[in-house]
Amino acid sequence: KKAGKKAVPLGETPDNLEEEERLAAEREAARIAFEKEQEERRKEKEAMEEMMKQEAERFETETQALQEMLNENKSHLKDLRETVRSQKIWDRFLLCNGTPDPTVQSELNTFTSLSIDETKSSTSQDVTGCLDDVEQAL
């Protein structure tokens, strides 16, 4: 063997060694590229999960705020309805005309019953009055 020359195993030529080294370098580059791509995908996935988590938290916060607003509005509406109802009752009382409140069934029943009784009573008085007038005329 000559000095300075690399010992080549039997069956391998310098061209084969260069080819193997080139293939090994390509495999290493492919492995590194694959790992880099996997790392990028992992980071993208983590970023997406973080964004979804933040979005869920924002949604929950907004939902709670809206629920509070809804409850306040319901309470305010109930108070307004009660105020309107009380005002209608008071206005009806001030009318003093004896007509029933059309929203209260018992008042309607009482009014109808009294009206029927009053009509019967006045009809009886009218008939009696007419008979008295006829008797006096005869």
PyMOL commands that place a pseudoatom at each C-alpha (Angstrom):
pseudoatom trace, name=CA, resn=LYS, resi=1, chain=A, elem=C, hetatm=0, pos=[0.000, 0.000, 0.000]
pseudoatom trace, name=CA, resn=LYS, resi=2, chain=A, elem=C, hetatm=0, pos=[1.156, 3.454, -0.720]
pseudoatom trace, name=CA, resn=ALA, resi=3, chain=A, elem=C, hetatm=0, pos=[1.290, 6.104, 1.945]
pseudoatom trace, name=CA, resn=GLY, resi=4, chain=A, elem=C, hetatm=0, pos=[-1.363, 8.861, 1.750]
pseudoatom trace, name=CA, resn=LYS, resi=5, chain=A, elem=C, hetatm=0, pos=[-3.924, 6.717, 0.102]
pseudoatom trace, name=CA, resn=LYS, resi=6, chain=A, elem=C, hetatm=0, pos=[-6.945, 5.647, 2.047]
pseudoatom trace, name=CA, resn=ALA, resi=7, chain=A, elem=C, hetatm=0, pos=[-7.412, 1.980, 2.503]
pseudoatom trace, name=CA, resn=VAL, resi=8, chain=A, elem=C, hetatm=0, pos=[-10.417, 0.820, 0.567]
pseudoatom trace, name=CA, resn=PRO, resi=9, chain=A, elem=C, hetatm=0, pos=[-12.174, -2.331, 1.753]
pseudoatom trace, name=CA, resn=LEU, resi=10, chain=A, elem=C, hetatm=0, pos=[-12.385, -5.116, -0.675]
pseudoatom trace, name=CA, resn=GLY, resi=11, chain=A, elem=C, hetatm=0, pos=[-15.174, -4.679, -3.229]
pseudoatom trace, name=CA, resn=GLU, resi=12, chain=A, elem=C, hetatm=0, pos=[-15.559, -0.969, -2.629]
pseudoatom trace, name=CA, resn=THR, resi=13, chain=A, elem=C, hetatm=0, pos=[-14.218, 1.659, -4.887]
pseudoatom trace, name=CA, resn=PRO, resi=14, chain=A, elem=C, hetatm=0, pos=[-13.783, 5.337, -4.126]
pseudoatom trace, name=CA, resn=ASP, resi=15, chain=A, elem=C, hetatm=0, pos=[-16.841, 6.026, -6.329]
pseudoatom trace, name=CA, resn=ASN, resi=16, chain=A, elem=C, hetatm=0, pos=[-18.963, 3.661, -4.205]
pseudoatom trace, name=CA, resn=LEU, resi=17, chain=A, elem=C, hetatm=0, pos=[-17.797, 5.375, -1.046]
pseudoatom trace, name=CA, resn=GLU, resi=18, chain=A, elem=C, hetatm=0, pos=[-18.640, 8.784, -2.410]
pseudoatom trace, name=CA, resn=GLU, resi=19, chain=A, elem=C, hetatm=0, pos=[-22.059, 7.516, -3.475]
pseudoatom trace, name=CA, resn=GLU, resi=20, chain=A, elem=C, hetatm=0, pos=[-22.703, 6.052, -0.015]
pseudoatom trace, name=CA, resn=GLU, resi=21, chain=A, elem=C, hetatm=0, pos=[-21.583, 9.257, 1.643]
pseudoatom trace, name=CA, resn=ARG, resi=22, chain=A, elem=C, hetatm=0, pos=[-23.843, 11.267, -0.665]
pseudoatom trace, name=CA, resn=LEU, resi=23, chain=A, elem=C, hetatm=0, pos=[-26.801, 8.945, 0.069]
pseudoatom trace, name=CA, resn=ALA, resi=24, chain=A, elem=C, hetatm=0, pos=[-26.075, 9.110, 3.794]
pseudoatom trace, name=CA, resn=ALA, resi=25, chain=A, elem=C, hetatm=0, pos=[-25.986, 12.922, 3.595]
pseudoatom trace, name=CA, resn=GLU, resi=26, chain=A, elem=C, hetatm=0, pos=[-29.292, 12.930, 1.671]
pseudoatom trace, name=CA, resn=ARG, resi=27, chain=A, elem=C, hetatm=0, pos=[-30.892, 10.630, 4.246]
pseudoatom trace, name=CA, resn=GLU, resi=28, chain=A, elem=C, hetatm=0, pos=[-29.618, 12.841, 7.046]
pseudoatom trace, name=CA, resn=ALA, resi=29, chain=A, elem=C, hetatm=0, pos=[-30.953, 15.946, 5.283]
pseudoatom trace, name=CA, resn=ALA, resi=30, chain=A, elem=C, hetatm=0, pos=[-34.308, 14.228, 4.741]
pseudoatom trace, name=CA, resn=ARG, resi=31, chain=A, elem=C, hetatm=0, pos=[-34.432, 13.183, 8.397]
pseudoatom trace, name=CA, resn=ILE, resi=32, chain=A, elem=C, hetatm=0, pos=[-33.635, 16.715, 9.536]
pseudoatom trace, name=CA, resn=ALA, resi=33, chain=A, elem=C, hetatm=0, pos=[-36.249, 18.158, 7.151]
pseudoatom trace, name=CA, resn=PHE, resi=34, chain=A, elem=C, hetatm=0, pos=[-38.823, 15.622, 8.418]
pseudoatom trace, name=CA, resn=GLU, resi=35, chain=A, elem=C, hetatm=0, pos=[-38.071, 16.463, 12.058]
pseudoatom trace, name=CA, resn=LYS, resi=36, chain=A, elem=C, hetatm=0, pos=[-38.247, 20.166, 11.274]
pseudoatom trace, name=CA, resn=GLU, resi=37, chain=A, elem=C, hetatm=0, pos=[-41.625, 19.692, 9.550]
pseudoatom trace, name=CA, resn=GLN, resi=38, chain=A, elem=C, hetatm=0, pos=[-42.905, 17.632, 12.499]
pseudoatom trace, name=CA, resn=GLU, resi=39, chain=A, elem=C, hetatm=0, pos=[-41.769, 20.368, 14.901]
pseudoatom trace, name=CA, resn=GLU, resi=40, chain=A, elem=C, hetatm=0, pos=[-43.557, 23.028, 12.807]
pseudoatom trace, name=CA, resn=ARG, resi=41, chain=A, elem=C, hetatm=0, pos=[-46.745, 20.937, 12.790]
pseudoatom trace, name=CA, resn=ARG, resi=42, chain=A, elem=C, hetatm=0, pos=[-46.500, 20.453, 16.553]
pseudoatom trace, name=CA, resn=LYS, resi=43, chain=A, elem=C, hetatm=0, pos=[-46.078, 24.210, 17.054]
pseudoatom trace, name=CA, resn=GLU, resi=44, chain=A, elem=C, hetatm=0, pos=[-49.010, 24.937, 14.729]
pseudoatom trace, name=CA, resn=LYS, resi=45, chain=A, elem=C, hetatm=0, pos=[-51.144, 22.443, 16.627]
pseudoatom trace, name=CA, resn=GLU, resi=46, chain=A, elem=C, hetatm=0, pos=[-50.175, 23.982, 19.977]
pseudoatom trace, name=CA, resn=ALA, resi=47, chain=A, elem=C, hetatm=0, pos=[-50.898, 27.477, 18.632]
pseudoatom trace, name=CA, resn=MET, resi=48, chain=A, elem=C, hetatm=0, pos=[-54.294, 26.306, 17.354]
pseudoatom trace, name=CA, resn=GLU, resi=49, chain=A, elem=C, hetatm=0, pos=[-55.113, 24.661, 20.697]
pseudoatom trace, name=CA, resn=GLU, resi=50, chain=A, elem=C, hetatm=0, pos=[-54.115, 27.840, 22.549]
pseudoatom trace, name=CA, resn=MET, resi=51, chain=A, elem=C, hetatm=0, pos=[-56.243, 29.952, 20.222]
pseudoatom trace, name=CA, resn=MET, resi=52, chain=A, elem=C, hetatm=0, pos=[-59.219, 27.603, 20.719]
pseudoatom trace, name=CA, resn=LYS, resi=53, chain=A, elem=C, hetatm=0, pos=[-58.730, 27.741, 24.483]
pseudoatom trace, name=CA, resn=GLN, resi=54, chain=A, elem=C, hetatm=0, pos=[-58.677, 31.542, 24.431]
pseudoatom trace, name=CA, resn=GLU, resi=55, chain=A, elem=C, hetatm=0, pos=[-61.728, 31.606, 22.181]
pseudoatom trace, name=CA, resn=ALA, resi=56, chain=A, elem=C, hetatm=0, pos=[-63.599, 29.267, 24.548]
pseudoatom trace, name=CA, resn=GLU, resi=57, chain=A, elem=C, hetatm=0, pos=[-62.694, 31.479, 27.514]
pseudoatom trace, name=CA, resn=ARG, resi=58, chain=A, elem=C, hetatm=0, pos=[-63.857, 34.580, 25.635]
pseudoatom trace, name=CA, resn=PHE, resi=59, chain=A, elem=C, hetatm=0, pos=[-67.078, 32.820, 24.685]
pseudoatom trace, name=CA, resn=GLU, resi=60, chain=A, elem=C, hetatm=0, pos=[-67.689, 31.807, 28.307]
pseudoatom trace, name=CA, resn=THR, resi=61, chain=A, elem=C, hetatm=0, pos=[-67.046, 35.353, 29.536]
pseudoatom trace, name=CA, resn=GLU, resi=62, chain=A, elem=C, hetatm=0, pos=[-69.378, 36.839, 26.927]
pseudoatom trace, name=CA, resn=THR, resi=63, chain=A, elem=C, hetatm=0, pos=[-72.044, 34.241, 27.695]
pseudoatom trace, name=CA, resn=GLN, resi=64, chain=A, elem=C, hetatm=0, pos=[-71.948, 35.097, 31.397]
pseudoatom trace, name=CA, resn=ALA, resi=65, chain=A, elem=C, hetatm=0, pos=[-72.130, 38.829, 30.667]
pseudoatom trace, name=CA, resn=LEU, resi=66, chain=A, elem=C, hetatm=0, pos=[-75.077, 38.342, 28.324]
pseudoatom trace, name=CA, resn=GLN, resi=67, chain=A, elem=C, hetatm=0, pos=[-76.837, 36.107, 30.851]
pseudoatom trace, name=CA, resn=GLU, resi=68, chain=A, elem=C, hetatm=0, pos=[-76.454, 38.812, 33.502]
pseudoatom trace, name=CA, resn=MET, resi=69, chain=A, elem=C, hetatm=0, pos=[-77.835, 41.420, 31.090]
pseudoatom trace, name=CA, resn=LEU, resi=70, chain=A, elem=C, hetatm=0, pos=[-80.759, 39.139, 30.250]
pseudoatom trace, name=CA, resn=ASN, resi=71, chain=A, elem=C, hetatm=0, pos=[-81.574, 38.605, 33.920]
pseudoatom trace, name=CA, resn=GLU, resi=72, chain=A, elem=C, hetatm=0, pos=[-81.407, 42.352, 34.579]
pseudoatom trace, name=CA, resn=ASN, resi=73, chain=A, elem=C, hetatm=0, pos=[-83.672, 43.039, 31.608]
pseudoatom trace, name=CA, resn=LYS, resi=74, chain=A, elem=C, hetatm=0, pos=[-86.155, 40.392, 32.733]
pseudoatom trace, name=CA, resn=SER, resi=75, chain=A, elem=C, hetatm=0, pos=[-86.263, 41.928, 36.197]
pseudoatom trace, name=CA, resn=HIS, resi=76, chain=A, elem=C, hetatm=0, pos=[-86.696, 45.415, 34.754]
pseudoatom trace, name=CA, resn=LEU, resi=77, chain=A, elem=C, hetatm=0, pos=[-89.468, 44.201, 32.434]
pseudoatom trace, name=CA, resn=LYS, resi=78, chain=A, elem=C, hetatm=0, pos=[-91.258, 42.539, 35.351]
pseudoatom trace, name=CA, resn=ASP, resi=79, chain=A, elem=C, hetatm=0, pos=[-91.074, 45.795, 37.320]
pseudoatom trace, name=CA, resn=LEU, resi=80, chain=A, elem=C, hetatm=0, pos=[-92.392, 47.770, 34.348]
pseudoatom trace, name=CA, resn=ARG, resi=81, chain=A, elem=C, hetatm=0, pos=[-95.289, 45.361, 33.840]
pseudoatom trace, name=CA, resn=GLU, resi=82, chain=A, elem=C, hetatm=0, pos=[-96.193, 45.608, 37.522]
pseudoatom trace, name=CA, resn=THR, resi=83, chain=A, elem=C, hetatm=0, pos=[-96.054, 49.400, 37.337]
pseudoatom trace, name=CA, resn=VAL, resi=84, chain=A, elem=C, hetatm=0, pos=[-98.293, 49.456, 34.254]
pseudoatom trace, name=CA, resn=ARG, resi=85, chain=A, elem=C, hetatm=0, pos=[-100.715, 47.010, 35.882]
pseudoatom trace, name=CA, resn=SER, resi=86, chain=A, elem=C, hetatm=0, pos=[-100.900, 49.085, 39.060]
pseudoatom trace, name=CA, resn=GLN, resi=87, chain=A, elem=C, hetatm=0, pos=[-101.469, 52.256, 37.037]
pseudoatom trace, name=CA, resn=LYS, resi=88, chain=A, elem=C, hetatm=0, pos=[-104.293, 50.593, 35.069]
pseudoatom trace, name=CA, resn=ILE, resi=89, chain=A, elem=C, hetatm=0, pos=[-105.943, 49.458, 38.302]
pseudoatom trace, name=CA, resn=TRP, resi=90, chain=A, elem=C, hetatm=0, pos=[-105.658, 52.951, 39.738]
pseudoatom trace, name=CA, resn=ASP, resi=91, chain=A, elem=C, hetatm=0, pos=[-107.009, 54.572, 36.539]
pseudoatom trace, name=CA, resn=ARG, resi=92, chain=A, elem=C, hetatm=0, pos=[-109.930, 52.138, 36.542]
pseudoatom trace, name=CA, resn=PHE, resi=93, chain=A, elem=C, hetatm=0, pos=[-110.651, 52.954, 40.177]
pseudoatom trace, name=CA, resn=LEU, resi=94, chain=A, elem=C, hetatm=0, pos=[-110.695, 56.674, 39.362]
pseudoatom trace, name=CA, resn=LEU, resi=95, chain=A, elem=C, hetatm=0, pos=[-113.291, 56.106, 36.620]
pseudoatom trace, name=CA, resn=CYS, resi=96, chain=A, elem=C, hetatm=0, pos=[-115.877, 55.096, 39.254]
pseudoatom trace, name=CA, resn=ASN, resi=97, chain=A, elem=C, hetatm=0, pos=[-118.292, 53.941, 36.537]
pseudoatom trace, name=CA, resn=GLY, resi=98, chain=A, elem=C, hetatm=0, pos=[-119.036, 50.517, 37.975]
pseudoatom trace, name=CA, resn=THR, resi=99, chain=A, elem=C, hetatm=0, pos=[-117.983, 48.560, 34.906]
pseudoatom trace, name=CA, resn=PRO, resi=100, chain=A, elem=C, hetatm=0, pos=[-115.932, 45.446, 35.534]
pseudoatom trace, name=CA, resn=ASP, resi=101, chain=A, elem=C, hetatm=0, pos=[-112.282, 44.983, 34.694]
pseudoatom trace, name=CA, resn=PRO, resi=102, chain=A, elem=C, hetatm=0, pos=[-112.404, 42.859, 31.517]
pseudoatom trace, name=CA, resn=THR, resi=103, chain=A, elem=C, hetatm=0, pos=[-109.248, 40.992, 32.555]
pseudoatom trace, name=CA, resn=VAL, resi=104, chain=A, elem=C, hetatm=0, pos=[-110.823, 39.678, 35.790]
pseudoatom trace, name=CA, resn=GLN, resi=105, chain=A, elem=C, hetatm=0, pos=[-113.302, 36.831, 35.186]
pseudoatom trace, name=CA, resn=SER, resi=106, chain=A, elem=C, hetatm=0, pos=[-114.988, 37.089, 38.588]
pseudoatom trace, name=CA, resn=GLU, resi=107, chain=A, elem=C, hetatm=0, pos=[-115.761, 40.806, 38.075]
pseudoatom trace, name=CA, resn=LEU, resi=108, chain=A, elem=C, hetatm=0, pos=[-117.285, 40.012, 34.680]
pseudoatom trace, name=CA, resn=ASN, resi=109, chain=A, elem=C, hetatm=0, pos=[-119.433, 37.252, 36.175]
pseudoatom trace, name=CA, resn=THR, resi=110, chain=A, elem=C, hetatm=0, pos=[-120.632, 39.502, 39.002]
pseudoatom trace, name=CA, resn=PHE, resi=111, chain=A, elem=C, hetatm=0, pos=[-121.431, 42.361, 36.656]
pseudoatom trace, name=CA, resn=THR, resi=112, chain=A, elem=C, hetatm=0, pos=[-123.340, 40.084, 34.279]
pseudoatom trace, name=CA, resn=SER, resi=113, chain=A, elem=C, hetatm=0, pos=[-125.303, 38.509, 37.106]
pseudoatom trace, name=CA, resn=LEU, resi=114, chain=A, elem=C, hetatm=0, pos=[-126.191, 41.892, 38.614]
pseudoatom trace, name=CA, resn=SER, resi=115, chain=A, elem=C, hetatm=0, pos=[-127.198, 43.227, 35.203]
pseudoatom trace, name=CA, resn=ILE, resi=116, chain=A, elem=C, hetatm=0, pos=[-129.537, 40.276, 34.630]
pseudoatom trace, name=CA, resn=ASP, resi=117, chain=A, elem=C, hetatm=0, pos=[-131.079, 40.689, 38.093]
pseudoatom trace, name=CA, resn=GLU, resi=118, chain=A, elem=C, hetatm=0, pos=[-131.493, 44.427, 37.557]
pseudoatom trace, name=CA, resn=THR, resi=119, chain=A, elem=C, hetatm=0, pos=[-133.136, 43.842, 34.169]
pseudoatom trace, name=CA, resn=LYS, resi=120, chain=A, elem=C, hetatm=0, pos=[-135.595, 41.329, 35.690]
pseudoatom trace, name=CA, resn=SER, resi=121, chain=A, elem=C, hetatm=0, pos=[-136.360, 43.689, 38.533]
pseudoatom trace, name=CA, resn=SER, resi=122, chain=A, elem=C, hetatm=0, pos=[-136.925, 46.706, 36.290]
pseudoatom trace, name=CA, resn=THR, resi=123, chain=A, elem=C, hetatm=0, pos=[-139.070, 44.633, 33.888]
pseudoatom trace, name=CA, resn=SER, resi=124, chain=A, elem=C, hetatm=0, pos=[-141.236, 43.496, 36.811]
pseudoatom trace, name=CA, resn=GLN, resi=125, chain=A, elem=C, hetatm=0, pos=[-141.617, 47.079, 38.011]
pseudoatom trace, name=CA, resn=ASP, resi=126, chain=A, elem=C, hetatm=0, pos=[-142.502, 48.250, 34.491]
pseudoatom trace, name=CA, resn=VAL, resi=127, chain=A, elem=C, hetatm=0, pos=[-145.148, 45.544, 34.121]
pseudoatom trace, name=CA, resn=THR, resi=128, chain=A, elem=C, hetatm=0, pos=[-146.579, 46.317, 37.581]
pseudoatom trace, name=CA, resn=GLY, resi=129, chain=A, elem=C, hetatm=0, pos=[-146.576, 50.027, 36.782]
pseudoatom trace, name=CA, resn=CYS, resi=130, chain=A, elem=C, hetatm=0, pos=[-148.425, 49.403, 33.494]
pseudoatom trace, name=CA, resn=LEU, resi=131, chain=A, elem=C, hetatm=0, pos=[-151.021, 47.234, 35.217]
pseudoatom trace, name=CA, resn=ASP, resi=132, chain=A, elem=C, hetatm=0, pos=[-151.596, 49.943, 37.828]
pseudoatom trace, name=CA, resn=ASP, resi=133, chain=A, elem=C, hetatm=0, pos=[-152.025, 52.501, 35.063]
pseudoatom trace, name=CA, resn=VAL, resi=134, chain=A, elem=C, hetatm=0, pos=[-154.522, 50.222, 33.280]
pseudoatom trace, name=CA, resn=GLU, resi=135, chain=A, elem=C, hetatm=0, pos=[-156.506, 49.653, 36.485]
pseudoatom trace, name=CA, resn=GLN, resi=136, chain=A, elem=C, hetatm=0, pos=[-156.743, 53.367, 37.140]
pseudoatom trace, name=CA, resn=ALA, resi=137, chain=A, elem=C, hetatm=0, pos=[-157.892, 53.998, 33.610]
pseudoatom trace, name=CA, resn=LEU, resi=138, chain=A, elem=C, hetatm=0, pos=[-160.696, 51.460, 33.924]
for i in range(1, 138): cmd.bond("trace and resi %d" % i, "trace and resi %d" % (i + 1))
show_as sticks, trace
zoom trace
